[in-house]
Amino acid sequence: MTIGPKRPSLFMPEPGHYPDRRAFLKQAGTGIALAGSTLLTPGLLNAASNAKNGATPMTQNAFVYTELQISAPFDQVPWQAINDKIKALPGFMNKTWLSGLGNNSAGGIYAFDTIENAQKFVTDYFPAEARSFGVAQTTRIFDAVATQEASIDMNSVHYGARLDQKPAAFVYTEVQLNVLPFDNGPWRKFNPILKQQPGLMAKTWLSGLHTGTVGGFYAFDSIENAKKFAIDYFPTETKQLNAAFYTRVFDATPTEAASIDMASPFYG
Protein backbone atom coordinates (compact mmCIF):
# COMPACT_ATOMS: atom_id res chain seq x y z
CA MET A 1 0.00 0.00 0.00
CA THR A 2 1.27 3.49 -0.88
CA ILE A 3 0.81 5.94 1.94
CA GLY A 4 0.16 9.40 0.62
CA PRO A 5 0.40 12.68 2.51
CA LYS A 6 -3.37 13.34 2.36
CA ARG A 7 -4.51 10.30 4.29
CA PRO A 8 -6.34 10.95 7.58
CA SER A 9 -3.99 11.41 10.51
CA LEU A 10 -4.09 8.89 13.31
CA PHE A 11 -6.00 10.08 16.41
CA MET A 12 -6.37 13.72 15.28
CA PRO A 13 -9.67 14.91 16.83
CA GLU A 14 -12.26 16.42 14.55
CA PRO A 15 -14.50 19.67 15.37
CA GLY A 16 15.83 -0.15 35.24
CA HIS A 17 16.77 -2.85 37.39
CA TYR A 18 16.83 -6.50 36.21
CA PRO A 19 16.68 -9.40 38.66
CA ASP A 20 19.60 -11.70 39.26
CA ARG A 21 19.17 -14.47 36.67
CA ARG A 22 19.84 -17.34 39.10
CA ALA A 23 17.40 -15.92 41.64
CA PHE A 24 14.78 -15.43 38.95
CA LEU A 25 15.17 -18.96 37.62
CA LYS A 26 14.89 -20.34 41.14
CA GLN A 27 11.72 -18.37 41.73
CA ALA A 28 10.34 -19.41 38.34
CA GLY A 29 11.00 -23.07 38.99
CA THR A 30 9.42 -22.89 42.44
CA GLY A 31 6.34 -21.13 41.05
CA ILE A 32 5.82 -23.67 38.30
CA ALA A 33 6.31 -26.59 40.67
CA LEU A 34 3.78 -25.20 43.15
CA ALA A 35 1.18 -24.31 40.51
CA GLY A 36 0.05 -27.86 39.81
CA SER A 37 -3.07 -28.27 37.75
CA THR A 38 -4.90 -25.11 36.73
CA LEU A 39 -8.23 -24.46 38.43
CA LEU A 40 -11.09 -22.13 37.58
CA THR A 41 -11.14 -19.65 40.44
CA PRO A 42 -13.68 -16.91 41.21
CA GLY A 43 -13.46 -14.67 38.11
CA LEU A 44 -13.41 -17.44 35.50
CA LEU A 45 -15.56 -19.75 37.60
CA ASN A 46 -18.33 -17.17 37.74
CA ALA A 47 -18.13 -16.61 34.00
CA ALA A 48 -18.34 -20.35 33.32
CA SER A 49 -21.23 -20.75 35.75
CA ASN A 50 -23.13 -17.87 34.17
CA ALA A 51 -22.68 -19.35 30.71
CA LYS A 52 -23.86 -22.78 31.90
CA ASN A 53 -26.93 -21.40 33.65
CA GLY A 54 -27.86 -19.04 30.85
CA ALA A 55 -27.25 -15.98 33.01
CA THR A 56 -25.92 -12.73 31.63
CA PRO A 57 -22.11 -12.99 31.56
CA MET A 58 -19.79 -10.28 32.85
CA THR A 59 -19.28 -7.40 30.45
CA GLN A 60 -15.86 -5.86 29.98
CA ASN A 61 -15.62 -2.20 30.86
CA ALA A 62 -11.87 -1.85 31.15
CA PHE A 63 -8.66 -3.06 29.57
CA VAL A 64 -5.34 -3.13 31.39
CA TYR A 65 -1.89 -3.23 29.82
CA THR A 66 1.09 -4.35 31.91
CA GLU A 67 4.78 -4.93 31.34
CA LEU A 68 7.48 -6.01 33.79
CA GLN A 69 11.07 -4.84 33.31
CA ILE A 70 12.53 -8.32 33.25
CA SER A 71 14.55 -10.16 30.65
CA ALA A 72 13.94 -13.90 30.61
CA PRO A 73 12.67 -16.40 28.03
CA PHE A 74 8.97 -16.96 28.62
CA ASP A 75 9.42 -20.62 29.52
CA GLN A 76 11.30 -19.39 32.60
CA VAL A 77 8.41 -17.19 33.75
CA PRO A 78 6.28 -18.82 36.51
CA TRP A 79 3.10 -18.14 34.57
CA GLN A 80 1.10 -21.04 36.02
CA ALA A 81 1.43 -19.76 39.58
CA ILE A 82 0.72 -16.19 38.46
CA ASN A 83 -2.33 -17.30 36.49
CA ASP A 84 -3.88 -18.98 39.50
CA LYS A 85 -3.52 -15.80 41.55
CA ILE A 86 -4.95 -13.51 38.86
CA LYS A 87 -7.96 -15.77 38.22
CA ALA A 88 -9.05 -15.20 41.82
CA LEU A 89 -9.08 -11.40 41.50
CA PRO A 90 -12.42 -9.55 41.51
CA GLY A 91 -13.75 -8.79 38.04
CA PHE A 92 -11.01 -10.49 36.08
CA MET A 93 -12.26 -11.78 32.72
CA ASN A 94 -9.31 -12.72 30.52
CA LYS A 95 -5.64 -12.09 29.83
CA THR A 96 -3.34 -12.43 26.85
CA TRP A 97 0.24 -12.93 27.97
CA LEU A 98 2.99 -10.92 26.26
CA SER A 99 6.65 -11.73 25.71
CA GLY A 100 8.76 -8.88 24.41
CA LEU A 101 10.46 -9.46 21.07
CA GLY A 102 14.19 -9.02 21.51
CA ASN A 103 14.13 -8.09 25.20
CA ASN A 104 12.04 -10.92 26.77
CA SER A 105 9.97 -8.59 28.92
CA ALA A 106 6.78 -10.10 30.33
CA GLY A 107 3.35 -8.55 30.48
CA GLY A 108 -0.23 -8.81 29.36
CA ILE A 109 -3.41 -7.26 28.07
CA TYR A 110 -6.37 -7.89 30.42
CA ALA A 111 -10.13 -7.39 30.40
CA PHE A 112 -11.99 -6.45 33.61
CA ASP A 113 -15.69 -6.10 34.30
CA THR A 114 -15.41 -2.63 35.84
CA ILE A 115 -13.04 0.32 35.93
CA GLU A 116 -12.96 -0.01 39.72
CA ASN A 117 -11.70 -3.60 39.60
CA ALA A 118 -9.11 -2.64 37.01
CA GLN A 119 -7.91 0.12 39.31
CA LYS A 120 -7.63 -2.28 42.23
CA PHE A 121 -5.53 -4.56 40.04
CA VAL A 122 -3.04 -1.86 39.02
CA THR A 123 -2.78 -0.31 42.50
CA ASP A 124 -2.80 -3.41 44.71
CA TYR A 125 -1.99 -6.67 42.97
CA PHE A 126 0.35 -5.75 40.14
CA PRO A 127 2.80 -3.54 42.10
CA ALA A 128 3.17 -6.42 44.56
CA GLU A 129 3.90 -8.82 41.71
CA ALA A 130 6.58 -6.49 40.34
CA ARG A 131 8.03 -6.11 43.83
CA SER A 132 8.30 -9.88 44.20
CA PHE A 133 10.55 -9.93 41.14
CA GLY A 134 12.44 -6.82 42.24
CA VAL A 135 11.73 -4.96 39.00
CA ALA A 136 10.08 -1.80 37.71
CA GLN A 137 6.74 -2.03 35.96
CA THR A 138 4.31 -0.32 33.58
CA THR A 139 0.51 -0.31 33.83
CA ARG A 140 -2.21 1.43 31.83
CA ILE A 141 -6.02 1.38 32.18
CA PHE A 142 -8.29 1.91 29.17
CA ASP A 143 -12.02 2.56 28.83
CA ALA A 144 -13.38 -0.48 26.96
CA VAL A 145 -16.83 1.01 26.43
CA ALA A 146 -15.62 4.10 24.59
CA THR A 147 -13.81 2.07 21.92
CA GLN A 148 -16.33 -0.72 21.39
CA GLU A 149 -17.73 0.41 18.02
CA ALA A 150 -14.31 1.25 16.59
CA SER A 151 -12.88 -2.08 17.76
CA ILE A 152 -15.74 -4.17 16.40
CA ASP A 153 -15.10 -2.59 13.01
CA MET A 154 -11.49 -3.84 13.28
CA ASN A 155 -12.41 -7.49 13.93
CA SER A 156 -11.50 -7.20 17.62
CA VAL A 157 -11.60 -10.54 19.42
CA HIS A 158 -12.36 -8.68 22.64
CA TYR A 159 -15.81 -7.94 21.22
CA GLY A 160 -16.63 -11.37 19.83
CA ALA A 161 -14.69 -11.75 16.57
CA ARG A 162 -12.95 -15.07 15.86
CA LEU A 163 -9.66 -15.42 14.00
CA ASP A 164 -9.08 -17.98 11.26
CA GLN A 165 -5.54 -18.62 12.49
CA LYS A 166 -3.44 -18.15 15.58
CA PRO A 167 -1.63 -14.81 15.83
CA ALA A 168 2.13 -14.92 15.48
CA ALA A 169 2.77 -11.48 16.95
CA PHE A 170 1.10 -8.72 18.92
CA VAL A 171 1.75 -4.98 18.75
CA TYR A 172 0.88 -2.43 21.42
CA THR A 173 0.77 1.29 20.61
CA GLU A 174 0.00 4.46 22.53
CA VAL A 175 0.23 8.05 21.32
CA GLN A 176 0.81 11.04 23.59
CA LEU A 177 -2.35 12.89 22.61
CA ASN A 178 -5.56 13.75 24.44
CA VAL A 179 -8.69 12.72 22.53
CA LEU A 180 -11.81 12.89 24.71
CA PRO A 181 -14.37 11.76 24.02
CA PHE A 182 -12.82 8.99 21.96
CA ASP A 183 -15.57 9.16 19.34
CA ASN A 184 -14.33 12.63 18.35
CA GLY A 185 -11.28 10.96 16.82
CA PRO A 186 -11.29 9.94 13.15
CA TRP A 187 -11.40 6.20 13.64
CA ARG A 188 -14.10 5.83 10.99
CA LYS A 189 -11.76 7.29 8.39
CA PHE A 190 -8.68 5.57 9.70
CA ASN A 191 -9.94 2.02 10.10
CA PRO A 192 -10.11 1.35 6.32
CA ILE A 193 -6.44 2.31 6.06
CA LEU A 194 -5.47 0.06 8.94
CA LYS A 195 -7.30 -2.86 7.36
CA GLN A 196 -4.91 -2.66 4.40
CA GLN A 197 -1.79 -3.11 6.52
CA PRO A 198 -0.02 -6.38 5.57
CA GLY A 199 -0.76 -9.22 7.94
CA LEU A 200 -3.06 -7.31 10.28
CA MET A 201 -5.64 -9.73 11.70
CA ALA A 202 -7.40 -7.67 14.36
CA LYS A 203 -7.16 -4.51 16.44
CA THR A 204 -8.65 -3.43 19.74
CA TRP A 205 -8.68 0.34 20.04
CA LEU A 206 -7.55 1.79 23.38
CA SER A 207 -8.60 5.02 25.09
CA GLY A 208 -6.64 5.97 28.19
CA LEU A 209 -8.61 6.38 31.41
CA HIS A 210 -8.45 10.06 32.51
CA THR A 211 -5.70 10.84 29.97
CA GLY A 212 -7.49 10.32 26.66
CA THR A 213 -4.37 8.86 25.11
CA VAL A 214 -5.19 6.77 22.05
CA GLY A 215 -3.63 3.52 20.96
CA GLY A 216 -4.33 -0.06 20.13
CA PHE A 217 -3.59 -3.71 20.61
CA TYR A 218 -3.03 -5.53 17.32
CA ALA A 219 -2.68 -9.15 16.21
CA PHE A 220 -0.49 -9.98 13.19
CA ASP A 221 0.06 -13.10 11.15
CA SER A 222 3.86 -12.85 11.37
CA ILE A 223 6.58 -11.16 13.37
CA GLU A 224 7.90 -9.63 10.15
CA ASN A 225 4.62 -7.85 9.41
CA ALA A 226 4.28 -6.74 13.04
CA LYS A 227 7.76 -5.19 12.94
CA LYS A 228 7.07 -3.44 9.64
CA PHE A 229 3.93 -1.92 11.11
CA ALA A 230 5.55 -0.79 14.37
CA ILE A 231 8.87 0.37 12.93
CA ASP A 232 8.05 1.62 9.44
CA TYR A 233 4.37 2.50 9.20
CA PHE A 234 3.22 3.69 12.62
CA PRO A 235 5.84 6.46 12.98
CA THR A 236 4.63 8.07 9.74
CA GLU A 237 1.30 8.75 11.40
CA THR A 238 2.63 10.14 14.67
CA LYS A 239 5.10 12.39 12.81
CA GLN A 240 2.21 14.26 11.24
CA LEU A 241 0.89 14.93 14.72
CA ASN A 242 4.25 15.98 16.14
CA ALA A 243 3.48 13.58 18.97
CA ALA A 244 5.59 11.17 21.00
CA PHE A 245 4.49 7.57 20.85
CA TYR A 246 5.07 4.16 22.39
CA THR A 247 5.26 0.87 20.49
CA ARG A 248 5.99 -2.69 21.57
CA VAL A 249 6.21 -5.90 19.53
CA PHE A 250 5.55 -9.26 21.19
CA ASP A 251 6.14 -12.82 20.06
CA ALA A 252 2.79 -14.63 20.41
CA THR A 253 4.07 -18.19 20.03
CA PRO A 254 5.74 -18.81 23.42
CA THR A 255 2.79 -17.36 25.37
CA GLU A 256 0.03 -19.37 23.68
CA ALA A 257 -0.47 -22.00 26.40
CA ALA A 258 -0.36 -19.43 29.20
CA SER A 259 -2.87 -17.23 27.37
CA ILE A 260 -5.26 -20.09 26.66
CA ASP A 261 -5.18 -20.90 30.38
CA MET A 262 -6.35 -17.32 30.99
CA ALA A 263 -9.27 -17.48 28.52
CA SER A 264 -7.53 -15.25 25.98
CA PRO A 265 -10.04 -14.37 23.24
CA PHE A 266 -7.32 -14.77 20.61
CA TYR A 267 -7.54 -18.55 20.96
CA GLY A 268 -11.30 -18.97 21.30
C-alpha positions as CSV (number, residue, x, y, z in Angstrom):
1,M,0.0,0.0,0.0
2,T,1.3,3.5,-0.9
3,I,0.8,5.9,1.9
4,G,0.2,9.4,0.6
5,P,0.4,12.7,2.5
6,K,-3.4,13.3,2.4
7,R,-4.5,10.3,4.3
8,P,-6.3,11.0,7.6
9,S,-4.0,11.4,10.5
10,L,-4.1,8.9,13.3
11,F,-6.0,10.1,16.4
12,M,-6.4,13.7,15.3
13,P,-9.7,14.9,16.8
14,E,-12.3,16.4,14.5
15,P,-14.5,19.7,15.4
16,G,15.8,-0.2,35.2
17,H,16.8,-2.9,37.4
18,Y,16.8,-6.5,36.2
19,P,16.7,-9.4,38.7
20,D,19.6,-11.7,39.3
21,R,19.2,-14.5,36.7
22,R,19.8,-17.3,39.1
23,A,17.4,-15.9,41.6
24,F,14.8,-15.4,39.0
25,L,15.2,-19.0,37.6
26,K,14.9,-20.3,41.1
27,Q,11.7,-18.4,41.7
28,A,10.3,-19.4,38.3
29,G,11.0,-23.1,39.0
30,T,9.4,-22.9,42.4
31,G,6.3,-21.1,41.1
32,I,5.8,-23.7,38.3
33,A,6.3,-26.6,40.7
34,L,3.8,-25.2,43.1
35,A,1.2,-24.3,40.5
36,G,0.0,-27.9,39.8
37,S,-3.1,-28.3,37.8
38,T,-4.9,-25.1,36.7
39,L,-8.2,-24.5,38.4
40,L,-11.1,-22.1,37.6
41,T,-11.1,-19.7,40.4
42,P,-13.7,-16.9,41.2
43,G,-13.5,-14.7,38.1
44,L,-13.4,-17.4,35.5
45,L,-15.6,-19.8,37.6
46,N,-18.3,-17.2,37.7
47,A,-18.1,-16.6,34.0
48,A,-18.3,-20.4,33.3
49,S,-21.2,-20.7,35.8
50,N,-23.1,-17.9,34.2
51,A,-22.7,-19.4,30.7
52,K,-23.9,-22.8,31.9
53,N,-26.9,-21.4,33.6
54,G,-27.9,-19.0,30.8
55,A,-27.2,-16.0,33.0
56,T,-25.9,-12.7,31.6
57,P,-22.1,-13.0,31.6
58,M,-19.8,-10.3,32.9
59,T,-19.3,-7.4,30.5
60,Q,-15.9,-5.9,30.0
61,N,-15.6,-2.2,30.9
62,A,-11.9,-1.9,31.1
63,F,-8.7,-3.1,29.6
64,V,-5.3,-3.1,31.4
65,Y,-1.9,-3.2,29.8
66,T,1.1,-4.4,31.9
67,E,4.8,-4.9,31.3
68,L,7.5,-6.0,33.8
69,Q,11.1,-4.8,33.3
70,I,12.5,-8.3,33.3
71,S,14.6,-10.2,30.7
72,A,13.9,-13.9,30.6
73,P,12.7,-16.4,28.0
74,F,9.0,-17.0,28.6
75,D,9.4,-20.6,29.5
76,Q,11.3,-19.4,32.6
77,V,8.4,-17.2,33.8
78,P,6.3,-18.8,36.5
79,W,3.1,-18.1,34.6
80,Q,1.1,-21.0,36.0
81,A,1.4,-19.8,39.6
82,I,0.7,-16.2,38.5
83,N,-2.3,-17.3,36.5
84,D,-3.9,-19.0,39.5
85,K,-3.5,-15.8,41.5
86,I,-5.0,-13.5,38.9
87,K,-8.0,-15.8,38.2
88,A,-9.0,-15.2,41.8
89,L,-9.1,-11.4,41.5
90,P,-12.4,-9.5,41.5
91,G,-13.8,-8.8,38.0
92,F,-11.0,-10.5,36.1
93,M,-12.3,-11.8,32.7
94,N,-9.3,-12.7,30.5
95,K,-5.6,-12.1,29.8
96,T,-3.3,-12.4,26.8
97,W,0.2,-12.9,28.0
98,L,3.0,-10.9,26.3
99,S,6.7,-11.7,25.7
100,G,8.8,-8.9,24.4
101,L,10.5,-9.5,21.1
102,G,14.2,-9.0,21.5
103,N,14.1,-8.1,25.2
104,N,12.0,-10.9,26.8
105,S,10.0,-8.6,28.9
106,A,6.8,-10.1,30.3
107,G,3.4,-8.6,30.5
108,G,-0.2,-8.8,29.4
109,I,-3.4,-7.3,28.1
110,Y,-6.4,-7.9,30.4
111,A,-10.1,-7.4,30.4
112,F,-12.0,-6.5,33.6
113,D,-15.7,-6.1,34.3
114,T,-15.4,-2.6,35.8
115,I,-13.0,0.3,35.9
116,E,-13.0,0.0,39.7
117,N,-11.7,-3.6,39.6
118,A,-9.1,-2.6,37.0
119,Q,-7.9,0.1,39.3
120,K,-7.6,-2.3,42.2
121,F,-5.5,-4.6,40.0
122,V,-3.0,-1.9,39.0
123,T,-2.8,-0.3,42.5
124,D,-2.8,-3.4,44.7
125,Y,-2.0,-6.7,43.0
126,F,0.4,-5.7,40.1
127,P,2.8,-3.5,42.1
128,A,3.2,-6.4,44.6
129,E,3.9,-8.8,41.7
130,A,6.6,-6.5,40.3
131,R,8.0,-6.1,43.8
132,S,8.3,-9.9,44.2
133,F,10.6,-9.9,41.1
134,G,12.4,-6.8,42.2
135,V,11.7,-5.0,39.0
136,A,10.1,-1.8,37.7
137,Q,6.7,-2.0,36.0
138,T,4.3,-0.3,33.6
139,T,0.5,-0.3,33.8
140,R,-2.2,1.4,31.8
141,I,-6.0,1.4,32.2
142,F,-8.3,1.9,29.2
143,D,-12.0,2.6,28.8
144,A,-13.4,-0.5,27.0
145,V,-16.8,1.0,26.4
146,A,-15.6,4.1,24.6
147,T,-13.8,2.1,21.9
148,Q,-16.3,-0.7,21.4
149,E,-17.7,0.4,18.0
150,A,-14.3,1.2,16.6
151,S,-12.9,-2.1,17.8
152,I,-15.7,-4.2,16.4
153,D,-15.1,-2.6,13.0
154,M,-11.5,-3.8,13.3
155,N,-12.4,-7.5,13.9
156,S,-11.5,-7.2,17.6
157,V,-11.6,-10.5,19.4
158,H,-12.4,-8.7,22.6
159,Y,-15.8,-7.9,21.2
160,G,-16.6,-11.4,19.8
161,A,-14.7,-11.8,16.6
162,R,-13.0,-15.1,15.9
163,L,-9.7,-15.4,14.0
164,D,-9.1,-18.0,11.3
165,Q,-5.5,-18.6,12.5
166,K,-3.4,-18.1,15.6
167,P,-1.6,-14.8,15.8
168,A,2.1,-14.9,15.5
169,A,2.8,-11.5,16.9
170,F,1.1,-8.7,18.9
171,V,1.7,-5.0,18.8
172,Y,0.9,-2.4,21.4
173,T,0.8,1.3,20.6
174,E,0.0,4.5,22.5
175,V,0.2,8.1,21.3
176,Q,0.8,11.0,23.6
177,L,-2.3,12.9,22.6
178,N,-5.6,13.7,24.4
179,V,-8.7,12.7,22.5
180,L,-11.8,12.9,24.7
181,P,-14.4,11.8,24.0
182,F,-12.8,9.0,22.0
183,D,-15.6,9.2,19.3
184,N,-14.3,12.6,18.3
185,G,-11.3,11.0,16.8
186,P,-11.3,9.9,13.1
187,W,-11.4,6.2,13.6
188,R,-14.1,5.8,11.0
189,K,-11.8,7.3,8.4
190,F,-8.7,5.6,9.7
191,N,-9.9,2.0,10.1
192,P,-10.1,1.3,6.3
193,I,-6.4,2.3,6.1
194,L,-5.5,0.1,8.9
195,K,-7.3,-2.9,7.4
196,Q,-4.9,-2.7,4.4
197,Q,-1.8,-3.1,6.5
198,P,0.0,-6.4,5.6
199,G,-0.8,-9.2,7.9
200,L,-3.1,-7.3,10.3
201,M,-5.6,-9.7,11.7
202,A,-7.4,-7.7,14.4
203,K,-7.2,-4.5,16.4
204,T,-8.7,-3.4,19.7
205,W,-8.7,0.3,20.0
206,L,-7.6,1.8,23.4
207,S,-8.6,5.0,25.1
208,G,-6.6,6.0,28.2
209,L,-8.6,6.4,31.4
210,H,-8.4,10.1,32.5
211,T,-5.7,10.8,30.0
212,G,-7.5,10.3,26.7
213,T,-4.4,8.9,25.1
214,V,-5.2,6.8,22.1
215,G,-3.6,3.5,21.0
216,G,-4.3,-0.1,20.1
217,F,-3.6,-3.7,20.6
218,Y,-3.0,-5.5,17.3
219,A,-2.7,-9.1,16.2
220,F,-0.5,-10.0,13.2
221,D,0.1,-13.1,11.2
222,S,3.9,-12.9,11.4
223,I,6.6,-11.2,13.4
224,E,7.9,-9.6,10.1
225,N,4.6,-7.8,9.4
226,A,4.3,-6.7,13.0
227,K,7.8,-5.2,12.9
228,K,7.1,-3.4,9.6
229,F,3.9,-1.9,11.1
230,A,5.6,-0.8,14.4
231,I,8.9,0.4,12.9
232,D,8.1,1.6,9.4
233,Y,4.4,2.5,9.2
234,F,3.2,3.7,12.6
235,P,5.8,6.5,13.0
236,T,4.6,8.1,9.7
237,E,1.3,8.7,11.4
238,T,2.6,10.1,14.7
239,K,5.1,12.4,12.8
240,Q,2.2,14.3,11.2
241,L,0.9,14.9,14.7
242,N,4.2,16.0,16.1
243,A,3.5,13.6,19.0
244,A,5.6,11.2,21.0
245,F,4.5,7.6,20.8
246,Y,5.1,4.2,22.4
247,T,5.3,0.9,20.5
248,R,6.0,-2.7,21.6
249,V,6.2,-5.9,19.5
250,F,5.6,-9.3,21.2
251,D,6.1,-12.8,20.1
252,A,2.8,-14.6,20.4
253,T,4.1,-18.2,20.0
254,P,5.7,-18.8,23.4
255,T,2.8,-17.4,25.4
256,E,0.0,-19.4,23.7
257,A,-0.5,-22.0,26.4
258,A,-0.4,-19.4,29.2
259,S,-2.9,-17.2,27.4
260,I,-5.3,-20.1,26.7
261,D,-5.2,-20.9,30.4
262,M,-6.3,-17.3,31.0
263,A,-9.3,-17.5,28.5
264,S,-7.5,-15.2,26.0
265,P,-10.0,-14.4,23.2
266,F,-7.3,-14.8,20.6
267,Y,-7.5,-18.5,21.0
268,G,-11.3,-19.0,21.3
